Amino acid sequence: MTSPSTDVLDKPLDSGTGNGPEMFHYVRKAKIAESAVMGNYVVALCGETFPVTKSAKPGSPVCPACERIFKQLPLGKD
């Protein structure tokens, strides 16, 4: 059995002020293009669901829950 491949995607966390930092989430790579084109929602490792609207840049803040779960996953082939 192979482990799921993931990539970092965005899902801004609502800080209530509208000025808060955007957090990026880990989701399955296979769902990124489909979501971007079709508008389907993706499910992050932490359970958040959202449509893909943009991709993370190096150094972007990552959801702490997604990062913790991702580090516990076995290395994948992808």
C-alpha positions in Angstrom: 0.0 0.0 0.0 1.4 3.4 -0.9 0.9 6.5 1.2 -1.0 9.4 -0.2 0.9 12.1 -1.9 0.4 15.6 -0.6 1.2 19.2 -1.5 0.7 22.5 0.3 -2.4 24.5 -0.7 -4.0 27.6 0.7 -7.0 28.1 2.9 -6.9 31.4 4.6 -7.8 31.1 8.3 -10.4 33.7 9.4 -8.8 35.8 12.1 -11.9 38.0 12.4 -10.1 41.1 11.3 -9.5 40.3 7.7 -5.8 41.2 8.2 -4.6 37.9 9.6 -2.0 35.8 7.9 -3.0 33.1 5.4 -2.3 29.5 6.4 -1.6 26.9 3.8 -2.8 23.3 4.2 -1.5 19.9 3.0 -3.9 18.2 0.5 -3.7 15.3 -2.0 -1.7 16.3 -5.1 -4.2 14.5 -7.4 -7.0 16.8 -6.3 -5.2 20.1 -6.8 -5.8 20.5 -10.6 -9.3 19.1 -10.4 -10.2 21.6 -7.7 -8.6 24.5 -9.5 -10.4 23.8 -12.8 -13.7 22.4 -11.6 -14.0 24.3 -8.3 -14.4 21.1 -6.3 -13.5 21.2 -2.6 -10.4 19.5 -1.3 -9.9 18.1 2.2 -6.7 19.0 4.0 -5.0 16.6 6.4 -6.4 18.6 9.3 -9.9 18.1 8.0 -10.5 21.6 6.6 -12.4 21.7 3.3 -12.0 24.4 0.7 -11.6 25.1 -3.1 -8.1 25.6 -4.5 -7.6 29.3 -5.2 -3.8 29.6 -5.3 -0.7 27.8 -4.4 1.8 28.4 -1.5 5.1 30.2 -2.1 8.3 29.0 -0.3 8.2 30.3 3.3 4.4 30.6 3.5 2.9 29.7 6.9 1.6 26.2 7.1 -1.3 25.0 9.2 0.3 23.6 12.4 -2.2 20.6 12.5 -1.5 19.7 8.8 2.3 20.0 9.4 2.1 17.7 12.5 0.1 15.1 10.6 2.3 15.3 7.5 5.4 14.7 9.5 3.9 11.5 11.0 3.1 10.0 7.5 5.5 7.5 6.0 7.5 8.7 3.1 5.7 8.3 -0.2 7.0 7.4 -3.6 5.5 10.6 -5.2 
